[in-house]
Structures are given as structure tokens and as C-alpha cells.
Amino acid sequence: MASFLKDLWTRLSGAGDSSDKPEVAAEAVEYKGFRIRPAPYPSKGQYQTAGIIEKDFEAGVKEHRFVRAETHPSKDDAVAFAIVKGRQIIDEQGERIFD
């Protein structure tokens, strides 16, 4: 459990080398003025749900990275689910995700 949390923190904080950072796996999807960028990554033979939610503000672009516990057998499945989760996060929290 501790290594899972450490790995999760490393991915969320951007610590570690650049190979640890999730790469955007698909084109951004526009939703209610936000951009959702799916960024699943390989994990134990599957793909972990992850992504980035962005929004343009006068001061610049703000982003919120998310990683969820769900895994998927294919990258395409993980991309599709990351979009669903991104929309859910936006619907539930809106701009508060950037606070």
C-alpha cells in the first residue's frame, strides 16, 4: 500500500524523472469551457485512469491532474473512461478544482 501511495504522489506532484509523468494519450475534449486531456499510463499490465483538466483564465491556463483507482485492459478504454471521469469532476466541482 505504501508503494502505491508513493507512486501516486510522484505522479500527481510531477516528482521523479520525466518518464514518470503521464503523457497525454489523446486529443483534448472540450466540456463546459474546460479541456479534458486523457493521460492513462501503464500499471501492472493494465492502464490506470488519469488525466488533466485545464481551463483558460486571464492570468493564464490552470490545470488539475487526476488519477483514479480504475484500471482498464486497453489504452482506448482508459482514455474513454478518463473523459467520463473528467466530466464528472467538472460537473461536481467546477472551477473549485483549481483552488
Backbone as CSV, one residue per row, in Angstrom:
resi,resn,N_x,N_y,N_z,CA_x,CA_y,CA_z,C_x,C_y,C_z
1,MET,0.826,-1.193,0.000,0.000,0.000,0.000,0.870,1.256,0.000
2,ALA,1.940,1.248,0.768,2.813,2.423,0.860,3.434,2.743,-0.497
3,SER,3.852,1.706,-1.255,4.462,1.965,-2.560,3.430,2.511,-3.547
4,PHE,2.174,2.068,-3.428,1.114,2.600,-4.278,0.930,4.092,-4.007
5,LEU,0.879,4.459,-2.716,0.702,5.866,-2.354,1.895,6.704,-2.798
6,LYS,3.092,6.154,-2.646,4.290,6.874,-3.079,4.262,7.080,-4.589
7,ASP,3.900,6.034,-5.340,3.802,6.140,-6.797,2.744,7.163,-7.195
8,LEU,1.611,7.128,-6.530,0.533,8.074,-6.806,0.996,9.496,-6.546
9,TRP,1.642,9.727,-5.405,2.125,11.065,-5.075,3.150,11.531,-6.105
10,THR,4.055,10.658,-6.505,5.064,11.008,-7.500,4.407,11.447,-8.800
11,ARG,3.396,10.708,-9.227,2.714,11.050,-10.476,1.936,12.356,-10.360
12,LEU,1.266,12.576,-9.235,0.473,13.797,-9.054,1.344,15.034,-8.895
13,SER,2.451,14.892,-8.190,3.291,16.049,-7.902,4.282,16.358,-9.018
14,GLY,4.465,15.404,-9.949,5.429,15.626,-11.017,6.856,15.359,-10.579
15,ALA,7.040,14.796,-9.394,8.381,14.468,-8.915,8.936,13.291,-9.707
16,GLY,10.215,13.085,-9.608,10.833,11.977,-10.333,11.251,12.434,-11.716
17,ASP,11.751,11.501,-12.512,12.181,11.903,-13.847,10.988,12.025,-14.780
18,SER,11.235,12.556,-15.965,10.144,12.856,-16.891,9.408,11.611,-17.358
19,SER,10.009,10.424,-17.256,9.320,9.200,-17.676,8.194,8.826,-16.718
20,ASP,8.186,9.408,-15.506,7.126,9.136,-14.544,5.871,9.961,-14.788
21,LYS,5.983,11.012,-15.595,4.847,11.901,-15.803,3.894,11.291,-16.815
22,PRO,2.584,11.357,-16.536,1.642,10.815,-17.501,1.698,11.610,-18.801
23,GLU,1.710,10.911,-19.914,1.687,11.569,-21.204,0.247,11.640,-21.681
24,VAL,-0.074,12.738,-22.321,-1.420,12.881,-22.857,-1.589,11.850,-23.960
25,ALA,-2.647,11.040,-23.855,-2.824,9.895,-24.741,-3.774,10.158,-25.888
26,ALA,-4.495,11.274,-25.840,-5.488,11.564,-26.869,-5.690,13.070,-26.940
27,GLU,-6.366,13.495,-27.982,-6.677,14.906,-28.128,-7.568,15.369,-26.982
28,ALA,-7.437,16.630,-26.633,-8.273,17.206,-25.575,-9.725,17.238,-26.027
29,VAL,-10.613,17.073,-25.054,-12.053,17.143,-25.286,-12.563,18.385,-24.574
30,GLU,-13.275,19.248,-25.284,-13.859,20.449,-24.690,-15.145,20.067,-23.964
31,TYR,-15.323,20.611,-22.761,-16.540,20.333,-21.984,-16.802,21.504,-21.050
32,LYS,-17.890,22.210,-21.267,-18.330,23.326,-20.416,-17.237,24.362,-20.181
33,GLY,-16.457,24.665,-21.204,-15.398,25.658,-21.079,-14.087,25.127,-20.538
34,PHE,-14.016,23.843,-20.241,-12.803,23.181,-19.767,-12.263,22.292,-20.889
35,ARG,-11.000,21.907,-20.772,-10.406,20.895,-21.654,-10.049,19.691,-20.802
36,ILE,-10.425,18.520,-21.257,-10.061,17.273,-20.588,-9.039,16.583,-21.473
37,ARG,-7.859,16.323,-20.915,-6.789,15.629,-21.643,-6.559,14.265,-20.987
38,PRO,-7.042,13.199,-21.611,-6.806,11.858,-21.055,-5.303,11.565,-21.012
39,ALA,-4.845,10.985,-19.922,-3.426,10.661,-19.774,-3.236,9.348,-19.008
40,PRO,-3.881,8.261,-19.469,-3.696,6.986,-18.767,-2.251,6.509,-18.904
41,TYR,-1.826,5.688,-17.965,-0.462,5.166,-18.013,-0.475,3.678,-17.673
42,PRO,0.509,2.937,-18.195,0.568,1.501,-17.902,0.807,1.249,-16.418
43,SER,0.090,0.260,-15.890,0.241,-0.108,-14.484,-0.134,-1.573,-14.308
44,LYS,0.848,-2.380,-13.998,0.637,-3.804,-13.720,-0.141,-4.508,-14.835
45,GLY,0.257,-4.268,-16.069,-0.342,-4.949,-17.206,-1.659,-4.354,-17.685
46,GLN,-2.082,-3.265,-17.080,-3.316,-2.594,-17.498,-3.014,-1.102,-17.646
47,TYR,-4.059,-0.301,-17.850,-3.893,1.144,-17.945,-4.682,1.828,-16.839
48,GLN,-4.000,2.694,-16.116,-4.596,3.426,-14.995,-5.350,4.645,-15.520
49,THR,-6.526,4.899,-14.947,-7.299,6.082,-15.314,-6.579,7.328,-14.798
50,ALA,-6.273,8.257,-15.701,-5.615,9.506,-15.331,-5.884,10.547,-16.405
51,GLY,-5.788,11.802,-16.011,-5.987,12.861,-16.984,-5.682,14.224,-16.400
52,ILE,-5.859,15.228,-17.236,-5.612,16.612,-16.865,-6.826,17.428,-17.298
53,ILE,-7.318,18.256,-16.388,-8.405,19.177,-16.708,-7.788,20.570,-16.743
54,GLU,-8.030,21.297,-17.821,-7.469,22.631,-17.984,-8.583,23.641,-18.244
55,LYS,-8.285,24.893,-17.891,-9.191,25.988,-18.234,-8.365,27.256,-18.383
56,ASP,-8.720,28.058,-19.381,-8.043,29.324,-19.617,-8.645,30.413,-18.737
57,PHE,-7.768,31.172,-18.081,-8.150,32.315,-17.276,-7.332,33.510,-17.741
58,GLU,-7.717,34.704,-17.325,-6.964,35.896,-17.707,-5.501,35.790,-17.282
59,ALA,-5.264,35.198,-16.135,-3.897,35.058,-15.621,-3.137,33.904,-16.286
60,GLY,-3.792,33.131,-17.121,-3.150,32.003,-17.795,-3.961,30.732,-17.646
61,VAL,-3.375,29.639,-18.070,-4.036,28.342,-18.024,-3.819,27.712,-16.654
62,LYS,-4.901,27.207,-16.068,-4.798,26.444,-14.824,-5.093,24.992,-15.160
63,GLU,-4.442,24.093,-14.431,-4.683,22.673,-14.677,-4.840,21.909,-13.371
64,HIS,-5.608,20.848,-13.476,-5.843,19.934,-12.351,-5.585,18.525,-12.875
65,ARG,-4.644,17.826,-12.260,-4.342,16.442,-12.657,-5.134,15.495,-11.771
66,PHE,-5.623,14.422,-12.373,-6.344,13.428,-11.580,-5.898,12.026,-11.943
67,VAL,-5.901,11.159,-10.940,-5.615,9.735,-11.103,-6.696,9.012,-10.310
68,ARG,-7.285,7.999,-10.901,-8.330,7.229,-10.227,-7.887,5.777,-10.111
69,ALA,-8.539,5.049,-9.250,-8.155,3.664,-8.959,-8.484,2.704,-10.097
70,GLU,-9.424,3.065,-10.957,-9.860,2.132,-12.005,-8.742,1.867,-13.011
71,THR,-8.637,0.594,-13.403,-7.706,0.207,-14.459,-8.492,-0.434,-15.592
72,HIS,-7.868,-0.477,-16.768,-8.545,-0.958,-17.971,-7.586,-1.810,-18.794
73,PRO,-8.115,-2.799,-19.507,-7.259,-3.680,-20.284,-6.627,-3.005,-21.510
74,SER,-7.259,-1.949,-22.022,-6.692,-1.281,-23.197,-6.555,0.219,-22.947
75,LYS,-5.631,0.820,-23.667,-5.412,2.254,-23.561,-6.654,3.014,-24.025
76,ASP,-7.302,2.542,-25.081,-8.512,3.200,-25.583,-9.621,3.210,-24.537
77,ASP,-9.791,2.097,-23.817,-10.796,2.043,-22.747,-10.458,3.045,-21.646
78,ALA,-9.173,3.134,-21.300,-8.742,4.056,-20.249,-8.930,5.508,-20.679
79,VAL,-8.689,5.800,-21.950,-8.901,7.152,-22.481,-10.378,7.519,-22.381
80,ALA,-11.246,6.625,-22.831,-12.690,6.888,-22.796,-13.168,7.110,-21.363
81,PHE,-12.676,6.297,-20.432,-13.113,6.432,-19.046,-12.550,7.705,-18.408
82,ALA,-11.337,8.107,-18.782,-10.763,9.348,-18.255,-11.618,10.548,-18.667
83,ILE,-12.178,10.514,-19.855,-13.060,11.588,-20.302,-14.336,11.607,-19.463
84,VAL,-14.901,10.432,-19.211,-16.101,10.335,-18.372,-15.805,10.882,-16.971
85,LYS,-14.677,10.477,-16.383,-14.322,10.937,-15.039,-14.042,12.435,-15.035
86,GLY,-13.391,12.937,-16.058,-13.134,14.373,-16.152,-14.427,15.169,-16.177
87,ARG,-15.391,14.710,-16.956,-16.699,15.379,-16.997,-17.378,15.342,-15.632
88,GLN,-17.279,14.212,-14.955,-17.880,14.076,-13.631,-17.237,15.056,-12.642
89,ILE,-15.921,15.165,-12.669,-15.213,16.088,-11.785,-15.658,17.525,-12.060
90,ILE,-15.757,17.892,-13.328,-16.190,19.241,-13.704,-17.617,19.488,-13.226
91,ASP,-18.504,18.535,-13.442,-19.898,18.690,-13.015,-20.017,18.846,-11.506
92,GLU,-19.209,18.112,-10.760,-19.297,18.142,-9.302,-18.585,19.339,-8.671
93,GLN,-17.456,19.754,-9.263,-16.624,20.765,-8.601,-16.460,22.063,-9.372
94,GLY,-16.636,22.033,-10.665,-16.449,23.247,-11.457,-15.056,23.831,-11.256
95,GLU,-14.983,25.154,-11.196,-13.696,25.838,-11.065,-13.034,25.649,-9.702
96,ARG,-13.767,25.089,-8.736,-13.165,24.848,-7.407,-11.989,23.873,-7.494
97,ILE,-11.890,23.074,-8.548,-10.772,22.131,-8.654,-9.433,22.848,-8.710
98,PHE,-9.455,24.136,-9.041,-8.212,24.900,-9.139,-7.850,25.629,-7.845
99,ASP,-8.684,25.541,-6.833,-8.414,26.227,-5.555,-7.281,25.574,-4.802
